[in-house]
Amino acid sequence: MFLAIVIPAWNEEKLLPDTLAAIRAAAVASLEPAGITWELIVCDNNSTDRTGRVAVAHGAQVVFELVNQIGRARNTGAAAATGEWLLFVDADSTPSGELFADLARALQNPHILGGGSLLDMPLEDRGARNALAIWHWISTRCRYAAGSFLFVRTAAFREAGGFDTAFFAGEEIFLSKKLKKLARRDRQEFVILTEHPMPTSPRKLQMHHPWHHLAWLLKTILSGGRTLKRRESCDIWYDGQR
């Protein structure tokens, strides 16, 4: 069994080394003993810093995506993959060996088409903690995968058309919906791993006040989701703050 681990990265030279080191350690500890081989692909999403060079220095294959959009970056990374499975991990996340052990069991289960994981963020602000708790409730109830950790059979990903590049945010939700339909058709499951949530950076929740996130969510709902298709309306993710 072969797994391609794809990391979209835009100006991530500061956090990327920890992410790559954590992935390598987790893969050696949990994937390799399970007989799963793996490759590491970083998609440099038109960075202006040393992201690409950092990735190469840590042994990753680097591909380049000119258009600065996370869905495109993930798709470009996936296009370079040769494995039976894809795992998308964000450049500010550090999956553990325990999470990868859970992942290995999922990959070996013929009844699973794909899935995601709950998230672990060190949050001091009560509003931010509540926002994360709400997401966890939605994720487990609706089986929506966070884009920061989404795994899927490569054939199913390609049949679904990958991440929809019409969206600048929320693209993982729309992909999750497509993959759940494919799973039902093929009598498989799309699952959310809950035992060992993935450690990931809370920077977006900390850089923007919870009211900013709430206002964006309300605007998105009232617009019928049209804001998700406009880069300028998704400033939380595209303002360049790191």
N, C-alpha and C positions, 0 to 999 in steps of 0.2 A: 504494500500500500504506500502511495506517495502523496505527500501533502505540500502544497505551495502556500507559503505564508507571505501575504502581500501587505505592504505598509505604504500608504500614501503619505507624502511628507512635503510640507511647504515651509521653508525656513525653520527647520527643526534641529539645527546643529547642536543645540543645548540639551534637549531631552532625548534625541534619537539614540545616543550611545547607551543610555540606561535601558531603553526599550529593546535594542538589539541584544544587549548582554543578557537581559532577563529572558528573552525568547530563546536564545541559544541554550542557556542553563536549563530552562524548563523542558526544551526539546530533548536534550541529552538525558535528563533525569527521567522523563516520562514517555516521550514518543519512541525513542530508539529502543528501550527495553520491550516495548509493545510490538516491535517489528515494523514501525512506521518510519520510512525515510522522508526527508523533507528538504525543501529549498527555501531560500530567503530572498524575496524580491522587494526592493524599495523603489517606488515611483517618485522621482524628484519632480514635483509639480511646479516647475519654473521658479525654483528658489533663487534668491539673491545672496544667500549665505553659503556656507560650506556643507550643506546637507548631503549633496552627492558624494563628495570626497569622504565625509564621515562614514557614509554607508559602505563605500568601497573598502575603507580601512577596517571595517568590522566584518568583512567577508560576504557582503550582500551583493547580489546582482542588481545593477541600477538601470532603470529605464526612465525615459523623460517624457513628460506630458506638458506641452506648452500652455494649454488653456487652464487657468487656475480655477479648478472646480473639483471638489473631492470625489464626486461620482466618476468623473472622467479619469482622475488619477487611479482610482481603484480598478476601473475597467482596463486601463492601459497596463497596469501591473498584472491583472489577470490574463490579459492577452499573451503575455510572455511566459505564462505558467504552463507546465507540462504534466502536472499531477492529476490524480483522480479526484482529489479534494482541494478546495480553496479555503484558506482562513484569512480574513481581513482583520488586521489589528492596527489601531491608530498609533501614531508616532509618539504619543504622550502616555502610553499604557505599558504596564509591566506584568504580563501574565505570569502566574506562579506555576511551579511544578505540579501542585495539586490540581489546579485548573486544567493543565494539559493532560493530567491523568484522566480526568473526567472527559476531556475532549477525545482522548485515545479510545475510551470505551464507546463513545458515541460514533466515532468513525468506523469502529469494528462491528457496529450493529446494522445489519442489512435493512432494518425497518426504519432507519433514520435517514432523511434526505438532507437535513441541515439544521441550523439553529443558532443560538446566541448565548449570552451569559449576562447575569446580573452584574452590577458594577460596584466597586468599593472606592469611595472617595473620602479623604479626610476633610470633613466640612465642619466648620465652627458655627456658621450662620444658620439659625433655625429655619429660615425661609428656604435656604439652599438644601438643607436636609429634607425638608418637606417635599421640595420639588423632586429630589431623587427618589423619595419613597413613593411618590405618585407615579413616576416613571416605572419603578419596579412593579407596582400593581398592574399598570397597563401592560408591561412587557410579559409578565407571567400569565395574565388573564387572556390577553389577545395573541400571545406568542409572537410578539414583535421583537426582532433582534436589534440591539444597539449597533450602529455602524462600527464602533470601536472594537467589537468582537463578534464577527459573523462568519460561520463556517457553512459550507455547502458543497455538494457534489458538483464537480466541474461541469458535467453534462447538463445538470439541472440549471446551473447558473447561466450557461450559454443559451439554453432553451428559453429561459425567462428574459433574455435580452440584456442581462447584467443590470447595473444601476442605471436608472432612467436619467439621462443627462438633461432632461427638461427641468429638473429640480436642482436647486442650489442648497437645499436643506431638506431633511425628512426622506431622502431617497432610500434609506434603509427600511423605512416603513412600507413603502410601495413595493420594494423588492420582497420583503417578508410576505406580503399579501400574495404576490405571484407564486412564491415558493410554496406557500401553504396550499394553494390550489393544485400545484403539481404533485405535492405530497399526497393529497387526498385522492387524486386520480390514480396514483401509483400505489395506493394503500401503504403509504409511509407516514412518517411524522416529522414535524418541524418543532424542535424542542428548545427550551430555555434552561440552561444549566444554572442551578441555584446554590449548590453546596459550597462552592468556592468562588465568590464574586471576583471579577478581575479588577485589580488595582489600576486606577486611571487618574489622570490629573483633573483636579476640580477647577482649573484656571478659568474656564469660561463662566462658571457659576460665581467665581470670585471677582473676576474683572468687570462683570456687569451685575448691577444690583438685581435681586430677585424680582423687583417690580418691572425692570426692563424686560426680563424674560416673560413675565406675565403679560405685559403690554404686547409683546411680540406674538405671544400665543393667541391672545384675544383678537389681534389684528388678522392673524392667519385664519382663525375660525370665521370671523366676520367677512373676510374676503373670499371664503370658499376655497382657501388654499392657494390663491393666486400669488400671494407673497412668496411662496416657496419657489416660484419660477422666476423671481427677480433677484438678481445678485444684490442690488442696492437695498433690498428689504431684508436681507439676511446678514446684516452687518455684524451680528454677534459672532459669526463664524468667519467672516471675510474682512474684518477690520485690520488685520495684520498684527494685532497685539499678541505678544508671546511672553 
